[in-house]
Amino acid sequence: MSGTEKGKARAEQAKGKAKEAVGRVVGNERMTAEGQADQAKGNARHAKEDVKDTFRH
């Protein structure tokens, strides 16, 4: 279960990084901010799963 959640977290981080890059290229500050927010959500999800793994083992 944790592996799929970590996969979702990585996908969210990648989506955010891509959205941020596109936002910077086209000069869209809102898209850049959304990309950074997506990355932060992915980082938080990944950290949560790391904590859960720590307590499982």
N, C-alpha and C positions, 0 to 999 in steps of 0.2 A: 504494500500500500504506500509506503513512504517513497518508494522509487517513482511511482506515478506522480505523486505530489511534487517531488523534486523536479521531475520532468516538466510539469506545468509551470513551476517557478522559473526554470531555465527558459521556457518558451516565452513567458511573460517578460523576462529580462531582455531577451533578444528582440521581441516585438517593440519594447520600449526604446531600446537602443536604435532600432531602425527608424522608428517614428521621430525620435529626437534628431537623428541625422537628416532626415528628409525635411523636418521643420527648419533646421539651420540652413539647409541649402536653399529652400524657397523663401526664407526670411519670415516664417510664420512662428511667432513667439508662443502662441497658444499650443500649437502642435509640439513644439520643443518641450514645453512644460508638461504636456500630457505624456510625452515619451519618458521624461524624467520621473513622473509619478508612477508610470507602469513599471519602470525599473525598480523603484523603491518598493512597490508592492511585491514584485518578484523576489527582491532581496529579503523582505520580511517573511514571506512564505518559506523561502529556503532556510532562513534562520530558525523558524518555528519547527521545521522538519528535522533540522540538526539537533535541536533540543529534545525532540521526541525520540530520536535515535539514541541519544546519550542515555536517556532514562530506560530505554528498552534493553540496552546491553549492559 
